[in-house]
Amino acid sequence: MWDRGALRAHLLCARLAGVVATSREVSLRSYRLFAARDPRALMGIDPEGAWTQRDLITLMADRCGVSADPRHTTGQDVIDPDRTLLALDAFAGRLAEAARRRAPVLFGTGHPHRLLGFYAALADALSAAGCAVLTPAQGRSVDITTRFGLRTHNLGYVRGVALMQEPGASRSGCEPGAHTHSPLPVRTALAAVAEAGGPLPELVIGDHGWVCGAGQLGFEAIGLADTDDPALFVGEAEGSVSVAVPLDDAVRSAYYRPLTRYVLKRACLSQ
């Protein structure tokens, strides 16, 4: 069990919040790309507002606690741990509501090397509570544009969590999958559910394009986001994303375990 004070201390110690590894330069680059409507930064969101880089700095200062000064252009970004805790409470509330309704849920991550264990534990808990953890379009090929060009990946699932795998990769979990921001995997998964006539997810949980892509299509979506992921926070501000939790999404996977325990406790779910 983790109480709020202990988790706050852990967030700072593990650099999940406080001074994080994500640099100000990287974050500002993402804001510039988002303002220019670059698909790599949009992650599937079609913003309603203009969202200039200045607007995004103001938004991210409000939602994450980064510096609101546009003249601050170098150094490490900062996340307010109290904002992280408030968002985790809201995140846990959505999980609790899904468990109460025994709602079908869909998990997906673009950060499998870091966040797979976090989502898998939540999937186990929701499954035990009677929720159907959906695994549609398993093995389906998806062509994703990367910085190295167009690459074909296969949609796979490890412990109920969707991720993109290189063709020929095993399903053992020893090769967690590829890092991606693309919304194409979640669109593929949701289209497969619709084609099969099965129950659609009432909640999508994940990060990057999994959250933004689902939210843009009208599905309730919650997830984790770093300071260089403005799309989730824009989605939250505009109402297409229900909860965006600000934290560093690329620390050691073991550092997310206390968050798992805290969220499950707050949601009254067993692990």
N, C-alpha and C positions, 0 to 999 in steps of 0.2 A: 504494500500500500504506500502511496506517496501523497503527502498533503501538499497544499499550495506552496507553503514556504520552502519545503524541501525541493519541490520541482523548480521553483524560481532559481534557487541556488544552483541546481543542476544545469539549467538552461545557460546560466552565465559561465559555469565551470567548463562545460562541454562546448561552449561557443556556439550553441544553437541560437542564442540571443546575446544581447550585449554587443561587443565588438566581434563581428563575424568575418569569415574568410573572404566573402564576396567583396570585391573592391568597388570603390565609388566609380572608377572609370568603367568597369564592366556594367554597373547598373545604369549609368548615364548613357552608355551605348545602347542598351536595351530600350531606354526611354526614347532615344532618337529614332530607333528602328520602329518602335510602336507608333510614334507620332507620324512617321512616314508610311504607315500601314504596311510594313513589311510582314509577310505571313509568318516568318520565323518568330517574330515577337508577338503577333496577334494570337497564336496558338488556337485558332478557331473562333475567336471572338470577333464579332462585327460591331464595333463600337457605335453607339448612337451619337455621342458627343464628339467634338473636334479633337480634344485631348492633345494639346501641344506638349512639348517636353516640359515647359514650365508648369503646366497643369498636372503632369504626372509626378513631378517632384513634390508638389503640394499634396497630392493624393497619397503618395508613398510616405511622406512625413506624417500624415494623419493616421494611416493604417498600420505602418510599420515602426515609425519612430526614427526614420533616417533624417539626415539634415535637410531642412527646408531651404537652405541657402544655395541658390544656383551657382554661386561663386565657389562653393566647396566642390572641387573637381578631382581631388586625389585622396589617397588613403583608403582605409577600410570602412565599410558601411557599418551602421549600428542599428540593431533591432531592440525595441523596448520590450523587455521580458514581460511586463504587465500587459501589454497589448497581446503578446503571444498567449498568455494565460487566459485572458478574456475570450480570445478566439477559440482556444481549446475547449473552454466551457461550452461555447456555442456549438462547436463541432460535436462534443459529447452529447449535447441535447438532441441533435439531429439523429445520432445513432440510437439514442434511447427511444425516440419517436418511431424510428423504423422498426426497432425490436418490438415495441408495443403493438404495432400494426402487423407484425410479421410480414413486412414488405419485401418484395424481391429487390435485391441490390446487385450492383455491378462495381467491381474494383478494378482499377487499372493504374499503372505507373510508368512514367518515362524515366524514373530513377531506380531501376530494379536493384542495382548493386548496393544502394544505400537504404531504400525504403521498403523493400519487399517484405521484410520481417514485420515491420510496423503494420502494414496493411493486412498481411496474412493472419496476424493475431486478431485483428478486428473482424476479419472474415470468419474465422473460427468461432468467435464469440457470437456473432450475429446468426451464424448457422445453428449454433446450439440453442439460440433463442427462438428458432423456428423460421428464420428468414431464408428464402431461397437465394443462394449465392450463384448468380448466373455466370455461365461460361460459354457464350455464343461464339460461333465462327472460329472455333479452335482449328488451327492449322491453315486458316485462310491467308493467302498471300496479300501483302499490302506494299505498294510502291511508294517509298518515302524519299523526298528530296532532302539530301544532306549536303554538307559543305564539300563532300567528295563526289557529288553528283547523285543521280537517281539510284537508290538501292532497294532491292526487294527483301522484305522481311516477312516472317510468318507470325501470325498472331497465336501466342501460346498462353497457357495458364500454369502457374505454380501456386499450389495451395489456395486456389480460388482467385488469384490475382492475375489480371491480364498484363501481358508485356510483349514486346516485340523481340523475336529471336532471329538470329542468322539462320538461313536455310541449313538444315542438317544438324542444328544444335540439339542437345539432349533435353529431355524434360525432367531431368533429375533435380534441377535446382542448382547444380554445380556451375552452370553457365547461366546466370540470372537473366541476361538479355541486354538489349541495346538501349542506350540513352536517346530519348527523342522528345521533341516538343510538339510533334505533329498531332492534329486532331483526326487524321485519317483512321487510326486504329479504332477509336471509339465510334466513329461513324460507321465503320465496317461492322463492328459488333452490334450496334443498335439496329442497323439495317437487317442483319441476320436474324435477330429476334423478331422483328416485324414480319419478315418473310416466312418464318416458321409459325407465326401465329401464336407464339408463346407469350407469357406475361412480360410486359416491359418493366424495366427497373423503375422503382419509385425513388431510388436514391443512387447516385453515382459518386463514388469516393475515390480520390486519387490525387493527381497533380498534373501540371502542364496541360497538354491537349486533351487529356481524358476529362478533366473538369471543364475547361473552356469549351471544348467541342460539344459535350453533353449539355452544358448550360445554354449554349446558343441554340440548341435544338429544342429547348423547353423542358429538359429534365432537371430535377433538383440535383444540384451538384455541390460537393464540399471538398476541400482539399488543402494541401500544404503549398506554400510558395515562398521563395526567397526574394531578396530585395531587387534582383534583376528579372523578376517575373511579374511585370506590372499588369499583364493581361488578367490574371485572376482577381486582382484588386479593382481593376476597372469593371470587370464583370460583377463583382460584389457591389460596387457603387451604383451600377446601372440596373441591378436586380436579376441578372442572368446566372450569377453564382451566389449560392446561399451563404457560404462561409469560406473565407480564405484565411488560413492560419499563417502568420508571418514567422518564419524561422529559416535557419540555414538548412537547405535540403541536401547537403552533400558531405555531412560529417560521417564518422564511423557508424555503421549500422547499429552497433551495440548501444550507442548513445541515445537511440530513440526508444529503448525499452522502458525507461521510466515514464515517457510520454504515453506509451501503450497502457501501462498500469494505471496511470492517472485518468486517462480518458475512459477506460473500462470501468473504473471505480465511479467516476462521475456519471456514467451512463447506466450504472447499476447492472452491469454485465459481468459475467464470470469469464476468465481467460481460459 
